[in-house]
Amino acid sequence: MGNGAVGGAVVARPCRGRDAACEFLFNTGRKAKYDDHEYEFRGGACDSLRKKHYDKSLRLLWKAEDKAPYLGFKDANGVEKRLSQLTSQSLSDEEKAICKKMSMPEFKELLNKEYTQREKEAIVSVLSAIGHGEAYAWLVSAELLAEVESTGARAALTMQVLEEAKHFVVLRELLRAFDVEIPRLSAWEYAMLEGVYKSDGLEKLFGMNVLVEGIALSLFGLMSTWPGLDILRVFHLDESRHTALPNNYLKEFPLTWWEKNSPVRRMQRFKMILPALAMIPHLEEDLAVLGIDAFDLGGSVIRKMTVLADRAGFLLPVSKDQFLWLLDKIFNTYCDLTRPEHDDQQFSEAETTVGKDELAVEHQVLYGTPSPVLN
């Protein structure tokens, strides 16, 4: 060992010793949760998480240039372009006509043909809530990188940061193509997203990957079969991995009994949900224009969110069944006051995801078993 290496080792001992003492005494010290001796992040390799999320995300990494050429992105590499060309060469003339890549003017013409001006405004109003949410998802997922343990979990969150960036920029261009004003966040959306962003530690994982991503999963599952919105199918696949992450991560690094059951934490999670409940009547008019009952959608979203929370161990002040019972009572009370001749409904049993593939994906995420839809 050279003199320089020996000198470095001599300096390293007191430096590391000081940080170790500070961490033991004051919970400070070395900031990076990185084990340079084992060449791993703290928590170990956790290759199962890497394979379920990082590897899978890279395999399924889609390019806007291929999925939505009318948006003007140039993100496909030469191999991907060549594969697309080879695939098109094997198609019949009729199939080629169907698969013809639209330009932006043609895409706008399609939207004008399929939707009225009011319907376009309603679609943008509903999807912009998720569009703004993607901006916060980008911010929150970047902060979660510092909270999770293990190399595999950090690799998974790194892919989510990349995907949130892609979702934000692509969805923004998609909404602009409708040529209607994109609304700002409503007070309820603002309160929900700020509450998630300001939450501490792994509560961010609940707020973002369970609550916000759960809403996005449901909206993309609802709208992905609509004319001009088929790109939302790949958004939906990405969101399925994001909503599965808390359960997969907490299998490896479970919450403590107190983290699950703390009355303060349970109430904090409930407080994050409250603005999401208020968003439902806020979007009622726009959803009605599109032929959707806002409370059917709300019931479907909240049911899925509670299943995700329950599986991961993010407990609420009441049990999942009690929460859904309370949800139906609140929704029916509101509808009794605002809808003549309203009959009570089990809104929490509604299903608003449409596509067969999307339903199968959601069933796997929610229950960990293959979907009966495919049987």
C-alpha positions as CSV (number, residue, x, y, z in Angstrom):
1,M,0.0,0.0,0.0
2,G,1.4,3.4,-1.0
3,N,2.0,6.3,1.4
4,G,-1.0,8.1,0.0
5,A,-3.3,5.2,0.7
6,V,-1.9,4.8,4.2
7,G,-2.4,8.5,4.8
8,G,-6.0,8.3,3.5
9,A,-6.8,5.4,5.8
10,V,-5.4,7.3,8.8
11,V,-7.6,10.3,8.0
12,A,-10.6,8.1,7.3
13,R,-10.7,6.4,10.7
14,P,-11.3,9.5,12.8
15,C,-13.7,11.0,10.1
16,R,-15.8,7.8,10.0
17,G,-15.5,7.4,13.8
18,R,-16.8,10.9,14.4
19,D,-19.8,10.4,12.1
20,A,-20.6,7.0,13.7
21,A,-20.5,8.6,17.2
22,C,-22.8,11.5,16.0
23,E,-25.2,9.0,14.5
24,F,-25.3,7.0,17.7
25,L,-25.7,10.0,20.0
26,F,-27.6,12.6,18.0
27,N,-29.0,10.7,15.0
28,T,-26.8,12.8,12.7
29,G,-23.4,11.9,11.2
30,R,-23.0,10.4,7.7
31,K,-25.8,11.6,5.5
32,A,-25.5,9.1,2.6
33,K,-27.2,5.8,3.4
34,Y,-24.5,4.0,1.4
35,D,-22.3,1.1,2.5
36,D,-19.0,1.6,0.5
37,H,-17.6,-1.5,2.3
38,E,-20.3,-3.8,0.8
39,Y,-20.8,-1.7,-2.3
40,E,-24.5,-1.5,-1.7
41,F,-26.9,1.0,-0.4
42,R,-28.1,0.5,3.2
43,G,-30.6,-2.4,3.2
44,G,-28.6,-4.7,0.9
45,A,-29.1,-5.6,-2.7
46,C,-32.9,-6.5,-2.6
47,D,-32.7,-7.9,-6.1
48,S,-36.4,-8.9,-6.0
49,L,-37.4,-5.3,-6.0
50,R,-34.9,-4.5,-8.7
51,K,-36.3,-7.3,-10.9
52,K,-40.0,-6.3,-10.3
53,H,-39.6,-2.6,-10.9
54,Y,-36.2,-1.4,-12.4
55,D,-35.8,-4.3,-14.8
56,K,-39.5,-4.4,-15.8
57,S,-39.6,-0.6,-16.2
58,L,-36.7,-0.7,-18.6
59,R,-38.2,-3.5,-20.6
60,L,-41.5,-1.6,-20.9
61,L,-40.0,1.8,-21.4
62,W,-42.1,3.3,-24.2
63,K,-41.3,6.2,-26.4
64,A,-43.7,9.0,-27.3
65,E,-42.3,9.2,-30.8
66,D,-43.7,5.7,-31.4
67,K,-46.9,5.8,-29.3
68,A,-48.0,9.4,-30.1
69,P,-46.0,10.7,-33.2
70,Y,-48.4,13.6,-33.5
71,L,-47.0,15.1,-30.3
72,G,-43.6,15.8,-32.0
73,F,-41.3,14.0,-29.6
74,K,-38.0,12.5,-31.0
75,D,-37.1,10.0,-28.3
76,A,-36.9,6.7,-30.2
77,N,-33.5,5.3,-31.1
78,G,-32.4,3.9,-34.4
79,V,-33.1,0.3,-33.5
80,E,-36.7,1.1,-32.3
81,K,-37.3,3.1,-35.6
82,R,-36.0,0.2,-37.7
83,L,-38.2,-2.3,-35.8
84,S,-41.2,-0.1,-36.5
85,Q,-40.3,0.0,-40.1
86,L,-39.9,-3.8,-40.4
87,T,-43.2,-4.4,-38.6
88,S,-45.0,-2.0,-41.0
89,Q,-43.6,-3.8,-44.0
90,S,-45.4,-7.0,-43.1
91,L,-48.8,-5.4,-42.9
92,S,-51.4,-5.4,-45.6
93,D,-52.3,-2.1,-47.3
94,E,-55.5,-1.9,-45.2
95,E,-53.5,-2.5,-42.0
96,K,-50.9,0.1,-43.0
97,A,-53.7,2.6,-43.4
98,I,-55.0,1.8,-39.9
99,C,-51.5,2.2,-38.4
100,K,-50.6,5.3,-40.4
101,K,-48.9,7.8,-38.0
102,M,-51.0,10.9,-37.7
103,S,-49.5,14.4,-37.8
104,M,-50.6,17.0,-35.2
105,P,-53.1,18.7,-37.6
106,E,-54.6,15.2,-38.3
107,F,-54.8,14.5,-34.6
108,K,-56.5,17.8,-33.9
109,E,-59.0,17.0,-36.7
110,L,-59.7,13.6,-35.0
111,L,-60.4,15.3,-31.7
112,N,-62.7,17.9,-33.3
113,K,-64.6,15.1,-35.1
114,E,-65.0,12.9,-32.0
115,Y,-65.7,15.5,-29.4
116,T,-67.7,18.6,-29.0
117,Q,-66.0,21.8,-27.7
118,R,-67.7,21.2,-24.3
119,E,-66.5,17.6,-24.2
120,K,-62.9,18.6,-25.1
121,E,-63.1,21.1,-22.2
122,A,-64.3,18.4,-19.9
123,I,-61.6,15.9,-20.9
124,V,-58.9,18.5,-20.4
125,S,-60.4,19.5,-17.0
126,V,-60.4,15.9,-15.8
127,L,-57.0,14.9,-17.2
128,S,-55.3,18.2,-16.1
129,A,-55.9,17.1,-12.5
130,I,-53.6,14.2,-13.2
131,G,-51.3,16.3,-15.4
132,H,-50.6,18.6,-12.5
133,G,-50.4,15.6,-10.3
134,E,-47.6,14.2,-12.4
135,A,-45.6,17.4,-11.7
136,Y,-45.9,16.6,-8.0
137,A,-45.2,12.9,-8.6
138,W,-42.0,13.9,-10.2
139,L,-41.0,16.0,-7.1
140,V,-42.2,13.4,-4.5
141,S,-40.6,10.4,-6.2
142,A,-37.3,12.2,-6.3
143,E,-37.5,12.8,-2.5
144,L,-38.5,9.2,-1.9
145,L,-35.1,8.2,-3.2
146,A,-33.6,9.4,0.0
147,E,-36.2,7.5,2.2
148,V,-36.1,3.9,0.9
149,E,-33.6,1.2,1.9
150,S,-31.5,-1.0,-0.5
151,T,-30.0,-0.8,-3.9
152,G,-33.1,-2.5,-5.5
153,A,-35.6,-0.1,-4.0
154,R,-33.5,2.9,-5.1
155,A,-33.2,1.5,-8.6
156,A,-37.0,1.1,-8.6
157,L,-37.6,4.7,-7.5
158,T,-35.0,6.0,-10.0
159,M,-37.2,4.5,-12.8
160,Q,-40.3,6.1,-11.3
161,V,-38.6,9.5,-11.3
162,L,-37.8,9.0,-15.0
163,E,-41.4,7.8,-15.8
164,E,-42.9,10.7,-13.9
165,A,-40.8,13.1,-15.9
166,K,-42.0,11.4,-19.1
167,H,-45.7,11.4,-18.0
168,F,-45.5,15.1,-17.2
169,V,-44.0,16.3,-20.5
170,V,-46.0,13.9,-22.7
171,L,-49.4,14.5,-21.0
172,R,-48.8,18.2,-21.1
173,E,-48.4,18.1,-24.9
174,L,-51.4,15.8,-25.3
175,L,-53.6,18.2,-23.4
176,R,-52.4,21.2,-25.3
177,A,-53.4,19.5,-28.5
178,F,-57.1,19.9,-27.5
179,D,-56.8,23.6,-28.0
180,V,-58.7,24.5,-24.9
181,E,-57.6,26.3,-21.8
182,I,-55.9,24.1,-19.3
183,P,-57.2,24.9,-15.8
184,R,-55.1,25.5,-12.7
185,L,-55.3,23.2,-9.8
186,S,-58.5,23.5,-7.9
187,A,-58.3,24.2,-4.2
188,W,-58.9,20.5,-3.4
189,E,-56.3,19.2,-5.8
190,Y,-53.8,21.8,-4.5
191,A,-54.5,20.8,-0.8
192,M,-54.1,17.1,-1.6
193,L,-50.9,17.4,-3.6
194,E,-49.2,19.9,-1.2
195,G,-50.2,17.7,1.7
196,V,-48.5,14.7,0.1
197,Y,-45.4,16.6,-0.8
198,K,-45.1,18.0,2.7
199,S,-45.6,14.6,4.4
200,D,-42.7,12.9,6.1
201,G,-40.7,9.8,5.4
202,L,-42.6,6.8,4.0
203,E,-45.9,8.6,4.4
204,K,-44.9,10.1,1.1
205,L,-45.1,6.5,-0.3
206,F,-48.7,6.3,0.9
207,G,-49.6,9.8,-0.3
208,M,-48.1,9.5,-3.8
209,N,-48.0,5.8,-4.7
210,V,-51.2,4.8,-3.1
211,L,-53.4,7.9,-3.2
212,V,-52.3,10.0,-6.1
213,E,-51.1,7.2,-8.3
214,G,-54.3,5.2,-7.4
215,I,-56.4,8.1,-8.8
216,A,-54.3,8.2,-11.9
217,L,-54.5,4.5,-12.4
218,S,-58.3,4.7,-12.3
219,L,-58.6,7.7,-14.6
220,F,-56.3,6.2,-17.2
221,G,-58.2,2.9,-17.0
222,L,-61.4,4.8,-17.6
223,M,-60.3,6.9,-20.6
224,S,-57.7,4.7,-22.3
225,T,-60.3,3.3,-24.8
226,W,-61.6,6.7,-25.9
227,P,-60.8,8.1,-29.4
228,G,-57.4,9.8,-29.5
229,L,-56.5,8.7,-25.9
230,D,-55.1,5.3,-26.6
231,I,-51.6,6.5,-25.3
232,L,-53.1,6.4,-21.8
233,R,-52.8,2.6,-22.0
234,V,-49.1,2.8,-21.5
235,F,-49.5,5.4,-18.8
236,H,-51.8,2.9,-17.1
237,L,-49.2,0.2,-17.2
238,D,-46.6,2.6,-15.7
239,E,-49.0,3.6,-12.9
240,S,-49.7,-0.1,-12.2
241,R,-46.0,-0.6,-11.3
242,H,-46.0,2.6,-9.2
243,T,-49.1,1.6,-7.2
244,A,-47.6,-1.9,-6.7
245,L,-44.3,-0.5,-5.2
246,P,-45.5,0.2,-1.6
247,N,-46.7,-3.4,-1.1
248,N,-43.5,-4.9,-2.8
249,Y,-41.2,-2.6,-0.8
250,L,-42.9,-3.1,2.5
251,K,-42.8,-6.9,2.2
252,E,-39.0,-6.5,2.3
253,F,-38.9,-3.6,4.8
254,P,-42.1,-3.8,6.8
255,L,-43.5,-0.9,8.8
256,T,-43.2,-1.3,12.5
257,W,-46.3,-2.0,14.5
258,W,-46.2,1.6,15.7
259,E,-45.8,3.0,12.2
260,K,-48.9,1.1,11.1
261,N,-51.0,1.8,14.2
262,S,-50.0,5.2,15.4
263,P,-53.2,7.2,15.8
264,V,-51.3,10.3,14.6
265,R,-50.1,8.6,11.4
266,R,-53.5,7.0,10.7
267,M,-55.1,10.4,11.0
268,Q,-52.5,12.0,8.8
269,R,-53.3,9.5,6.1
270,F,-57.0,10.2,6.4
271,K,-56.3,14.0,6.2
272,M,-54.4,13.3,2.9
273,I,-57.5,11.5,1.5
274,L,-60.1,14.2,2.5
275,P,-59.3,16.6,-0.3
276,A,-59.5,13.7,-2.8
277,L,-63.1,13.1,-1.6
278,A,-63.9,16.8,-2.1
279,M,-62.6,16.6,-5.7
280,I,-65.4,14.3,-6.7
281,P,-68.3,16.8,-6.6
282,H,-65.9,19.4,-8.0
283,L,-65.5,17.2,-11.1
284,E,-69.1,16.2,-11.2
285,E,-70.3,18.5,-14.0
286,D,-67.3,17.8,-16.3
287,L,-67.6,14.0,-15.8
288,A,-71.4,14.2,-16.5
289,V,-70.7,15.9,-19.8
290,L,-68.6,12.7,-20.6
291,G,-71.4,10.4,-19.5
292,I,-69.7,9.4,-16.3
293,D,-71.2,9.4,-12.8
294,A,-68.7,11.2,-10.6
295,F,-69.7,9.1,-7.6
296,D,-69.3,5.8,-9.5
297,L,-65.8,6.9,-10.4
298,G,-65.1,8.2,-6.8
299,G,-66.3,4.9,-5.3
300,S,-64.2,2.9,-7.7
301,V,-61.1,5.0,-7.0
302,I,-61.4,5.0,-3.2
303,R,-62.1,1.2,-3.1
304,K,-58.9,0.5,-5.0
305,M,-57.0,3.0,-2.9
306,T,-58.1,1.4,0.3
307,V,-57.2,-2.1,-1.0
308,L,-53.7,-0.8,-1.9
309,A,-53.3,0.9,1.5
310,D,-54.5,-2.1,3.4
311,R,-52.1,-4.5,1.6
312,A,-49.1,-2.3,2.3
313,G,-50.0,-1.7,6.0
314,F,-50.9,2.0,5.7
315,L,-53.8,1.7,8.2
316,L,-56.5,4.4,8.4
317,P,-58.4,5.5,11.5
318,V,-61.1,2.9,10.7
319,S,-61.0,-0.5,8.9
320,K,-61.2,-0.8,5.2
321,D,-64.8,-2.1,5.3
322,Q,-65.9,0.6,7.8
323,F,-64.3,3.3,5.6
324,L,-66.1,2.1,2.4
325,W,-69.4,1.9,4.4
326,L,-68.8,5.5,5.6
327,L,-67.9,6.6,2.0
328,D,-71.2,5.2,0.6
329,K,-73.2,7.0,3.4
330,I,-71.5,10.3,2.6
331,F,-72.0,9.9,-1.2
332,N,-75.6,8.9,-0.8
333,T,-76.3,11.7,1.5
334,Y,-74.9,14.2,-0.9
335,C,-76.8,12.7,-3.8
336,D,-80.1,12.8,-1.7
337,L,-79.6,16.5,-1.4
338,T,-78.6,17.3,-5.0
339,R,-80.4,14.6,-7.1
340,P,-84.2,14.3,-7.2
341,E,-85.5,10.8,-6.7
342,H,-82.1,9.4,-5.8
343,D,-82.0,5.8,-4.7
344,D,-79.2,4.7,-2.4
345,Q,-76.3,2.9,-4.2
346,Q,-73.2,1.0,-3.3
347,F,-70.8,3.4,-5.0
348,S,-67.8,1.6,-3.5
349,E,-68.7,-1.5,-5.6
350,A,-68.7,0.4,-8.9
351,E,-66.0,-0.4,-11.5
352,T,-65.2,2.4,-14.0
353,T,-62.1,0.9,-15.6
354,V,-63.1,-0.2,-19.1
355,G,-60.5,-2.1,-21.1
356,K,-60.1,-5.8,-20.5
357,D,-56.3,-5.6,-20.4
358,E,-56.5,-2.7,-18.0
359,L,-58.9,-4.6,-15.7
360,A,-56.5,-7.5,-15.7
361,V,-53.5,-5.3,-14.8
362,E,-55.4,-3.7,-11.9
363,H,-56.6,-7.0,-10.5
364,Q,-53.0,-8.3,-10.4
365,V,-51.9,-5.1,-8.6
366,L,-54.8,-5.0,-6.1
367,Y,-55.0,-8.7,-5.2
368,G,-51.7,-10.3,-6.4
369,T,-53.6,-12.9,-8.5
370,P,-54.4,-13.3,-12.2
371,S,-57.6,-11.6,-13.2
372,P,-60.8,-13.6,-13.6
373,V,-61.5,-11.3,-16.5
374,L,-59.1,-13.4,-18.6
375,N,-60.6,-16.7,-17.6
